[in-house]
Amino acid sequence: MIVKLAETNIKTKFGEFKETLFYNGQKESHALVMGNIEGEEDVLCRVHSSCIFAHHFNSIECDCREQMEISQQIIQKAGKGIVIWLEQEGKGNGHFALIKSIEHKKKGVPQAEAYEKVGFKKDARDFSVAAEILQALKVKSVKMLTNNPNKVSTLTDFGIVVSGIKKTEL
């Protein structure tokens, strides 16, 4: 169960968003909301996991930062939407797993398989918190900004109506 901790407005290069900070007893999660989404249908929604390499160190070895920027641009153009930021570094395995997997990735092994090669899950992320956040924000349905079918199926499994998918291709 999540608890809303705080809210504030934040100005970004993609316009002004309202940040709502949630806590589930273990981790904080953030909802960046543009416009009025309460009770709305087909709300653009990006569920995004943290990536220290891309977001903090500006790494060019993954597309996490670009995916976030594309999503914010799409939301800005529409005038409303939500980005849910989850603390799930390294596909939920943590930053240590990411660092350990790099030697395999450099050999051409896909990231998920590289995690397995060093003893972690291909993808240990849990998107159920995103469903709880959408329920707390009283969104009727979402149009997902994603390339990941697991995000869609998890939200659907938790009762969120996913009315469409818009891939965030680079």
Beta strands, then each sheet from edge to edge (+ up, - down):
strand 1: 3-12
strand 2: 15-23
strand 3: 28-34
strand 4: 43-49
strand 5: 81-86
strand 6: 141-145
strand 7: 161-166
sheet 1: 1+ 2- 3+ 5- 4- 6- 7-
end
